[in-house]
Amino acid sequence: MNDINKLSFVEKCILEAIRIIPEVPIIPRMAHEDGDVNGVSIRKNDRILIYMTPNHMDSTQFAEPTKYN
């Protein structure tokens, strides 16, 4: 079991692969209260879909978002 703790490079590879191709690309949610997101009005009980890929490919968060590094 001690060898698993030494696999930091493998862990980084797995996390980067998941970032580029998320295991769950869409997360469904339901609004619990009225609100506003980036100028879009959301009412209580509206169904919302969160697309993960655009978040993972955001150049403001990742220097080279389309590159596996």
VOBA-1610 file (N, C-alpha, C; in pm, whole numbers, padded with zeros to 5 digits, always signed):
BEGIN
Met+00082-00119+00000Met+00000+00000+00000Met+00086+00126+00000Asn+00206+00120+00052Asn+00293+00237+00054Asn+00332+00282-00086Asp+00338+00189-00181Asp+00374+00225-00318Asp+00269+00315-00382Ile+00144+00300-00344Ile+00037+00383-00401Ile+00063+00530-00371Asn+00114+00560-00254Asn+00143+00699-00217Asn+00253+00760-00302Lys+00332+00679-00368Lys+00442+00727-00451Lys+00400+00751-00596Leu+00275+00730-00629Leu+00227+00741-00767Leu+00170+00879-00798Ser+00237+00984-00754Ser+00185+01119-00776Ser+00177+01154-00924Phe+00271+01107-01007Phe+00267+01135-01150Phe+00144+01070-01214Val+00115+00947-01173Val-00003+00877-01226Val-00130+00952-01186Glu-00135+00999-01062Glu-00251+01075-01016Glu-00269+01201-01100Lys-00159+01272-01130Lys-00168+01392-01212Lys-00217+01360-01352Cys-00173+01249-01408Cys-00218+01208-01542Cys-00368+01179-01542Ile-00414+01109-01440Ile-00557+01077-01431Ile-00640+01205-01417Leu-00598+01295-01331Leu-00673+01421-01310Leu-00676+01506-01436Glu-00566+01508-01510Glu-00561+01587-01634Glu-00652+01524-01740Ala-00652+01391-01748Ala-00741+01323-01843Ala-00887+01350-01810Ile-00921+01350-01681Ile-01058+01379-01640Ile-01094+01525-01669Arg-00998+01614-01658Arg-01024+01755-01689Arg-01059+01771-01837Ile-00982+01706-01923Ile-01003+01721-02067Ile-01131+01650-02112Ile-01155+01531-02061Ile-01276+01457-02095Ile-01344+01418-01964Pro-01433+01503-01912Pro-01495+01476-01783Pro-01576+01346-01781Glu-01570+01277-01669Glu-01649+01154-01653Glu-01798+01184-01663Val-01838+01295-01607Val-01978+01338-01608Val-01981+01475-01676Pro-02011+01479-01807Pro-02004+01606-01879Pro-02116+01704-01847Ile-02230+01653-01798Ile-02344+01739-01768Ile-02397+01704-01628Ile-02417+01807-01546Ile-02470+01787-01412Ile-02607+01856-01403Pro-02714+01779-01382Pro-02847+01841-01369Pro-02869+01891-01226Arg-02936+02005-01215Arg-02969+02063-01084Arg-03107+02128-01093Met-03165+02158-00978Met-03290+02231-00971Met-03270+02352-00880Ala-03315+02468-00926Ala-03300+02590-00847Ala-03391+02584-00725His-03336+02616-00609His-03413+02615-00484His-03467+02754-00449Glu-03421+02854-00525Glu-03471+02990-00503Glu-03452+03070-00631Asp-03523+03180-00643Asp-03509+03269-00758Asp-03370+03331-00755Gly-03316+03357-00875Gly-03185+03420-00881Gly-03151+03466-01020Asp-03027+03507-01036Asp-02978+03561-01162Asp-02835+03511-01181Val-02805+03454-01296Val-02670+03408-01327Val-02627+03471-01459Asn-02528+03558-01452Asn-02476+03625-01572Asn-02588+03690-01654Gly-02681+03752-01585Gly-02789+03822-01654Gly-02907+03734-01694Val-02901+03606-01665Val-03010+03514-01697Val-03093+03492-01571Ser-03222+03520-01581Ser-03311+03503-01466Ser-03344+03355-01448Ile-03329+03308-01325Ile-03361+03170-01292Ile-03465+03172-01181Arg-03573+03098-01204Arg-03681+03094-01106Arg-03671+02967-01021Lys-03728+02973-00904Lys-03732+02857-00816Lys-03794+02739-00891Asn-03736+02622-00875Asn-03778+02496-00937Asn-03742+02484-01085Asp-03673+02584-01144Asp-03622+02569-01281Asp-03518+02457-01282Arg-03518+02381-01388Arg-03415+02277-01405Arg-03295+02341-01475Ile-03178+02309-01426Ile-03055+02369-01477Ile-02959+02258-01515Leu-02892+02273-01630Leu-02789+02179-01671Leu-02655+02251-01669Ile-02559+02195-01599Ile-02425+02253-01590Ile-02334+02170-01680Tyr-02281+02232-01784Tyr-02189+02165-01877Tyr-02047+02183-01825Met-01980+02074-01796Met-01848+02080-01733Met-01736+02113-01832Thr-01746+02067-01956Thr-01637+02086-02052Thr-01598+02233-02070Pro-01694+02327-02089Pro-01652+02467-02103Pro-01574+02517-01981Asn-01613+02473-01862Asn-01540+02513-01741Asn-01398+02460-01742His-01381+02339-01791His-01249+02275-01793His-01161+02326-01907Met-01221+02395-02003Met-01145+02448-02117Met-01135+02601-02112Asp-01150+02658-01996Asp-01149+02803-01976Asp-01005+02854-01972Ser-00968+02938-02067Ser-00831+02989-02075Ser-00796+03084-01961Thr-00898+03133-01889Thr-00867+03215-01771Thr-00827+03130-01652Gln-00859+03002-01657Gln-00824+02909-01549Gln-00703+02820-01582Phe-00685+02793-01712Phe-00578+02703-01757Phe-00499+02772-01868Ala-00368+02774-01854Ala-00282+02842-01952Ala-00299+02785-02093Glu-00304+02654-02103Glu-00323+02587-02232Glu-00434+02484-02216Pro-00558+02529-02219Pro-00670+02441-02183Pro-00690+02319-02275Thr-00651+02329-02402Thr-00672+02216-02492Thr-00553+02121-02497Lys-00448+02154-02425Lys-00326+02073-02426Lys-00324+01980-02305Tyr-00292+01854-02332Tyr-00275+01757-02223Tyr-00138+01780-02163Asn-00135+01836-02043Asn-00007+01861-01978Asn-00021+01843-01830
//
